């Protein structure tokens, strides 16, 4: 998951710290103009938008996002959280609205829940060509044949598939895989698990979709550049 936090510096950094602690990649924009520039060149799963920044009207910013057909999930923050303002935000396309002050843990939980709804779109399975994942049971199938993966291999495959065709940096992978029982995720650590995952998938006559984008990161894709 990749999140853009559009808020004042102090609160945005507090939110970002919570996300990074949980392996979620996030960036900060303290002005709508900066946020618009970032959205135009990067893809974000979730936008967290404070309506009350001073460089423009927050509702106009939402209108521009929707006009540009940005399909990121949208969580609105505002110190002004009347019923009329909430209805206005939802009518413009917001997915969630949280009044200030709020608990960062609640925002984190809402962000995860929204991302889950977006990724799964009401489905209990994720399908990518011949590969199928059942997230609730952590079952994986390739060409309808069950695939046995380690915890780390499953986490890599799941991350790749829910971010298919999207560039994932090595840092994103390290943050996602970092765990107390794994230690520091080095290049060798990543390459080893990639090799094992590729071998297992191809053993079931599946294709190798992991692409190394030199100097940038990795993509899980069947598209030709």
C-alpha positions as CSV (number, residue, x, y, z in Angstrom):
1,X,0.0,0.0,0.0
2,X,1.2,3.5,-0.8
3,X,-0.3,6.5,0.9
4,X,-0.1,10.3,0.3
5,X,-0.8,12.3,3.4
6,X,-2.0,15.9,2.6
7,X,-2.0,17.8,5.9
8,X,0.1,20.2,8.0
9,X,3.6,19.1,8.6
10,X,3.4,18.2,12.3
11,X,0.3,16.0,12.0
12,X,1.3,14.5,8.7
13,X,4.6,13.3,10.2
14,X,2.8,11.8,13.2
15,X,0.6,9.8,10.8
16,X,3.5,8.9,8.6
17,X,5.4,7.5,11.6
18,X,2.5,5.2,12.5
19,X,2.3,3.9,8.9
20,X,6.1,3.4,8.5
21,X,6.1,1.4,11.8
22,X,3.7,-1.0,10.2
23,X,5.6,-1.3,6.9
24,X,3.3,1.1,4.9
25,X,5.0,3.4,2.4
26,X,3.8,7.0,2.8
27,X,4.6,10.4,1.5
28,X,3.7,13.9,2.7
29,X,2.4,17.0,1.0
30,X,1.6,20.1,3.1
31,X,0.0,22.1,0.2
32,X,-2.7,21.1,-2.3
33,X,-0.5,22.3,-5.2
34,X,2.4,20.0,-4.2
35,X,-0.1,17.1,-3.7
36,X,-1.5,17.7,-7.2
37,X,2.0,17.5,-8.7
38,X,2.8,14.3,-6.8
39,X,-0.5,12.7,-7.8
40,X,0.2,13.5,-11.5
41,X,3.4,11.5,-11.6
42,X,2.9,8.8,-8.9
43,X,0.2,6.3,-8.1
44,X,-1.2,6.1,-4.6
45,X,-3.6,3.6,-3.1
46,X,-5.0,6.0,-0.6
47,X,-5.1,9.8,-0.3
48,X,-5.6,11.2,3.2
49,X,-6.7,14.8,2.7
50,X,-7.1,17.6,5.2
51,X,-9.8,19.9,3.9
52,X,-8.5,22.9,5.9
53,X,-5.2,23.7,4.3
54,X,-4.8,27.4,3.5
55,X,-3.4,27.4,-0.1
56,X,-6.7,26.5,-1.8
57,X,-10.2,25.2,-1.1
58,X,-10.2,21.6,0.0
59,X,-13.4,20.7,-1.8
60,X,-12.0,22.2,-5.1
61,X,-9.0,20.0,-4.6
62,X,-11.3,16.9,-4.3
63,X,-13.2,18.0,-7.5
64,X,-9.9,18.2,-9.4
65,X,-8.9,14.7,-8.3
66,X,-12.2,13.3,-9.4
67,X,-12.1,15.2,-12.7
68,X,-8.7,13.7,-13.4
69,X,-10.2,10.3,-12.8
70,X,-7.8,9.5,-10.0
71,X,-9.0,6.2,-8.6
72,X,-7.1,6.3,-5.2
73,X,-9.1,5.7,-2.1
74,X,-10.0,9.0,-0.4
75,X,-10.1,9.7,3.3
76,X,-11.1,13.2,4.4
77,X,-9.9,14.9,7.6
78,X,-11.3,18.1,8.9
79,X,-11.8,20.1,12.1
80,X,-15.1,21.1,10.6
81,X,-17.1,17.9,10.6
82,X,-20.8,18.9,10.5
83,X,-23.3,16.6,8.8
84,X,-23.6,19.0,5.9
85,X,-19.8,19.0,5.3
86,X,-19.6,15.2,5.5
87,X,-22.5,14.8,3.0
88,X,-20.8,17.3,0.7
89,X,-17.5,15.3,0.8
90,X,-19.2,12.0,0.2
91,X,-21.2,13.4,-2.7
92,X,-17.9,14.5,-4.2
93,X,-16.5,11.0,-4.0
94,X,-14.9,10.6,-0.6
95,X,-14.7,7.1,0.9
96,X,-14.4,8.1,4.5
97,X,-14.5,11.2,6.7
98,X,-12.8,11.6,10.1
99,X,-13.3,14.7,12.2
100,X,-10.4,16.3,14.1
101,X,-9.1,15.7,16.7
102,X,-8.9,11.9,16.1
103,X,-6.8,9.0,17.2
104,X,-4.0,8.0,14.8
105,X,-4.7,4.4,15.5
106,X,-8.3,4.9,14.3
107,X,-7.1,6.5,11.1
108,X,-4.6,3.7,10.5
109,X,-7.4,1.1,11.0
110,X,-9.7,3.0,8.6
111,X,-7.0,3.2,6.0
112,X,-6.3,-0.5,6.2
113,X,-10.0,-1.3,5.9
114,X,-10.5,1.0,2.9
115,X,-7.5,-0.5,1.2
116,X,-8.8,-4.0,1.8
117,X,-12.2,-3.0,0.2
118,X,-10.4,-1.5,-2.8
119,X,-8.1,-4.5,-3.4
120,X,-10.6,-7.2,-2.9
121,X,-13.6,-5.4,-4.4
122,X,-15.9,-7.6,-2.4
123,X,-14.2,-10.8,-3.5
124,X,-12.6,-13.3,-1.2
125,X,-10.1,-14.4,-3.9
126,X,-7.4,-12.6,-5.9
127,X,-6.8,-13.9,-9.4
128,X,-3.9,-13.0,-11.7
129,X,-3.9,-15.1,-14.8
130,X,-3.1,-18.7,-13.7
131,X,-2.3,-17.6,-10.1
132,X,-5.1,-17.5,-7.4
133,X,-4.7,-16.4,-3.8
134,X,-7.2,-17.0,-1.0
135,X,-6.2,-14.3,1.5
136,X,-8.3,-15.5,4.4
137,X,-6.7,-19.0,4.4
138,X,-3.4,-18.0,2.8
139,X,-3.9,-20.7,0.1
140,X,-2.2,-20.2,-3.3
141,X,-3.0,-22.1,-6.5
142,X,-1.2,-22.1,-9.8
143,X,-3.2,-23.6,-12.7
144,X,-5.6,-24.9,-10.1
145,X,-2.8,-26.8,-8.3
146,X,-2.1,-26.0,-4.7
147,X,1.2,-24.2,-4.1
148,X,3.1,-24.6,-0.8
149,X,4.9,-21.3,0.2
150,X,6.7,-20.2,3.3
151,X,5.3,-17.2,5.2
152,X,7.8,-14.8,3.5
153,X,7.2,-16.2,0.0
154,X,3.4,-15.8,0.5
155,X,3.9,-12.2,1.7
156,X,6.0,-11.4,-1.3
157,X,3.5,-12.9,-3.8
158,X,0.5,-11.3,-2.1
159,X,2.3,-7.9,-2.2
160,X,3.2,-8.3,-5.8
161,X,-0.3,-9.3,-7.0
162,X,-2.2,-6.6,-5.2
163,X,0.3,-4.2,-6.8
164,X,0.4,-5.8,-10.2
165,X,2.0,-3.7,-13.0
166,X,3.2,-1.2,-10.3
167,X,6.8,-0.5,-9.6
168,X,7.8,-1.5,-6.1
169,X,11.1,-0.2,-4.8
170,X,13.5,-2.4,-2.8
171,X,12.8,-0.2,0.2
172,X,9.1,-1.0,-0.1
173,X,9.8,-4.7,-0.1
174,X,12.2,-4.4,2.9
175,X,9.6,-2.4,4.9
176,X,6.9,-4.9,4.0
177,X,9.0,-7.9,4.9
178,X,10.7,-6.6,8.0
179,X,9.6,-8.7,11.0
180,X,11.2,-9.7,14.3
181,X,11.8,-13.2,13.1
182,X,13.3,-12.2,9.8
183,X,16.1,-9.8,10.8
184,X,17.4,-7.2,8.4
185,X,16.2,-7.8,4.8
186,X,19.3,-7.6,2.7
187,X,19.7,-7.9,-1.1
188,X,20.7,-11.5,-0.8
189,X,17.7,-12.2,1.4
190,X,15.3,-10.7,-1.2
191,X,17.0,-12.5,-4.2
192,X,16.9,-15.8,-2.4
193,X,13.2,-15.6,-1.7
194,X,12.5,-14.4,-5.3
195,X,14.4,-17.4,-6.6
196,X,12.5,-19.8,-4.5
197,X,9.2,-18.2,-5.4
198,X,10.0,-18.3,-9.1
199,X,11.0,-22.0,-8.9
200,X,7.8,-23.0,-7.1
201,X,5.5,-21.1,-9.5
202,X,7.2,-22.4,-12.6
203,X,7.2,-26.0,-11.2
204,X,3.4,-25.8,-11.6
205,X,3.8,-24.5,-15.1
206,X,3.1,-21.0,-14.1
207,X,4.9,-18.0,-15.7
208,X,7.6,-15.8,-14.1
209,X,6.1,-12.4,-13.8
210,X,8.8,-10.8,-11.6
211,X,10.6,-8.1,-13.5
212,X,13.7,-6.4,-12.3
213,X,13.6,-2.7,-13.3
214,X,17.3,-1.9,-13.1
215,X,18.2,0.7,-10.5
216,X,14.5,1.3,-9.6
217,X,12.9,-1.9,-8.2
218,X,10.6,-4.6,-9.3
219,X,7.3,-5.2,-11.1
220,X,4.9,-8.1,-11.1
221,X,3.5,-7.9,-14.6
222,X,2.6,-9.6,-17.8
223,X,2.8,-6.4,-19.8
224,X,5.7,-5.6,-22.2
225,X,7.5,-2.3,-21.5
